[in-house]
């Protein structure tokens, strides 16, 4: 019985460490939400970090996605379409 209990505890720890290590992949919708709040803030790195964390991301993830948007015309177009839908 102790072996089964020990195995279950080890399994639970392994699962929790694996789940905690995964980073969320940013979606265009999340990017727009973060960007909207960031642009209405004081535009400091602290604000960027706080706002990104509010949505479950890091400031580095937001910055990387922003760079990706600038270099990917299709993604930029998709974001434009989403912004138009949100304005209606």
Sine and cosine of phi, psi and omega as CSV:
sin_phi,cos_phi,sin_psi,cos_psi,sin_omega,cos_omega
0.00,0.00,-0.63,0.78,0.02,-1.00
-0.90,0.44,-0.59,0.81,0.00,-1.00
-0.91,0.41,-0.64,0.77,0.01,-1.00
-0.92,0.40,-0.69,0.73,0.01,-1.00
-0.89,0.45,-0.69,0.73,0.02,-1.00
-0.90,0.44,-0.66,0.75,0.02,-1.00
-0.89,0.45,-0.69,0.73,0.00,-1.00
-0.90,0.43,-0.62,0.78,0.04,-1.00
-0.91,0.42,-0.70,0.71,0.01,-1.00
-0.90,0.44,-0.64,0.77,0.02,-1.00
-0.90,0.43,-0.69,0.73,0.02,-1.00
-0.89,0.46,-0.66,0.75,0.04,-1.00
-0.90,0.44,-0.69,0.73,-0.01,-1.00
-0.89,0.46,-0.68,0.73,0.01,-1.00
-0.91,0.41,-0.67,0.74,-0.02,-1.00
-0.92,0.38,-0.62,0.78,0.04,-1.00
-0.92,0.39,-0.62,0.79,0.02,-1.00
-0.92,0.40,-0.69,0.73,-0.02,-1.00
-0.92,0.39,-0.60,0.80,-0.02,-1.00
-0.95,0.31,-0.46,0.89,-0.05,-1.00
-0.98,0.18,-0.25,0.97,-0.03,-1.00
-0.98,0.19,0.71,-0.71,0.08,-1.00
-0.99,-0.15,0.61,-0.79,0.06,-1.00
-0.93,0.36,0.61,-0.79,0.08,-1.00
-1.00,-0.02,0.80,-0.60,-0.06,-1.00
-0.94,0.33,0.69,-0.73,0.05,-1.00
-0.98,-0.20,0.36,-0.93,0.06,-1.00
-0.85,0.53,-0.60,0.80,0.01,-1.00
-0.90,0.44,-0.69,0.72,0.03,-1.00
-0.91,0.42,-0.64,0.77,0.02,-1.00
-0.86,0.51,-0.70,0.72,0.00,-1.00
-0.89,0.45,-0.67,0.74,0.01,-1.00
-0.88,0.48,-0.72,0.69,-0.01,-1.00
-0.91,0.42,-0.71,0.70,-0.03,-1.00
-0.88,0.47,-0.66,0.75,0.00,-1.00
-0.88,0.48,-0.73,0.69,0.02,-1.00
-0.93,0.38,-0.62,0.78,-0.03,-1.00
-0.91,0.42,-0.67,0.74,-0.02,-1.00
-0.93,0.37,-0.37,0.93,0.05,-1.00
-1.00,-0.08,0.10,1.00,0.04,-1.00
-0.99,-0.14,-0.26,-0.97,0.01,-1.00
-1.00,0.08,0.08,1.00,0.10,-0.99
0.90,0.44,0.41,0.91,0.06,-1.00
-1.00,0.03,0.29,-0.96,0.04,-1.00
-0.89,0.46,-0.57,0.82,0.03,-1.00
-0.89,0.45,-0.67,0.74,0.03,-1.00
-0.91,0.42,-0.68,0.73,0.01,-1.00
-0.86,0.51,-0.71,0.71,-0.01,-1.00
-0.90,0.43,-0.70,0.71,-0.01,-1.00
-0.89,0.45,-0.70,0.71,-0.03,-1.00
-0.93,0.38,-0.69,0.72,0.01,-1.00
-0.88,0.47,-0.67,0.74,0.01,-1.00
-0.89,0.46,-0.57,0.82,0.02,-1.00
-0.85,0.52,-0.54,0.84,-0.01,-1.00
-0.99,-0.15,0.09,1.00,0.07,-1.00
1.00,0.00,0.36,0.93,0.00,-1.00
-0.81,-0.59,0.13,-0.99,0.10,-0.99
-0.97,-0.23,0.29,-0.96,0.05,-1.00
-0.89,0.46,-0.57,0.82,0.02,-1.00
-0.90,0.43,-0.62,0.78,0.04,-1.00
-0.90,0.43,-0.65,0.76,0.03,-1.00
-0.89,0.45,-0.72,0.70,-0.01,-1.00
-0.89,0.45,-0.67,0.74,0.02,-1.00
-0.90,0.44,-0.64,0.77,0.01,-1.00
-0.93,0.37,-0.61,0.79,0.04,-1.00
-0.88,0.48,-0.68,0.74,0.04,-1.00
-0.91,0.42,-0.61,0.79,0.03,-1.00
-0.90,0.44,-0.66,0.75,0.02,-1.00
-0.88,0.47,-0.69,0.73,-0.03,-1.00
-0.90,0.43,-0.49,0.87,-0.05,-1.00
-0.99,-0.16,-0.07,1.00,-0.06,-1.00
-0.86,-0.51,0.98,-0.21,-0.04,-1.00
-0.87,0.49,-0.58,0.82,0.00,-1.00
-0.92,0.40,-0.66,0.75,0.03,-1.00
-0.92,0.40,-0.64,0.77,0.03,-1.00
-0.89,0.46,-0.64,0.77,0.03,-1.00
-0.91,0.42,-0.68,0.73,0.01,-1.00
-0.88,0.48,-0.67,0.74,0.03,-1.00
-0.90,0.44,-0.63,0.77,0.05,-1.00
-0.88,0.47,-0.66,0.75,0.03,-1.00
-0.90,0.44,-0.67,0.74,0.02,-1.00
-0.90,0.44,-0.64,0.77,0.03,-1.00
-0.90,0.43,-0.63,0.78,0.03,-1.00
-0.90,0.43,-0.67,0.74,0.02,-1.00
-0.88,0.47,-0.63,0.77,-0.03,-1.00
-0.94,0.35,-0.45,0.89,-0.02,-1.00
-0.98,0.19,-0.34,0.94,-0.04,-1.00
-0.97,0.24,0.00,0.00,0.00,0.00
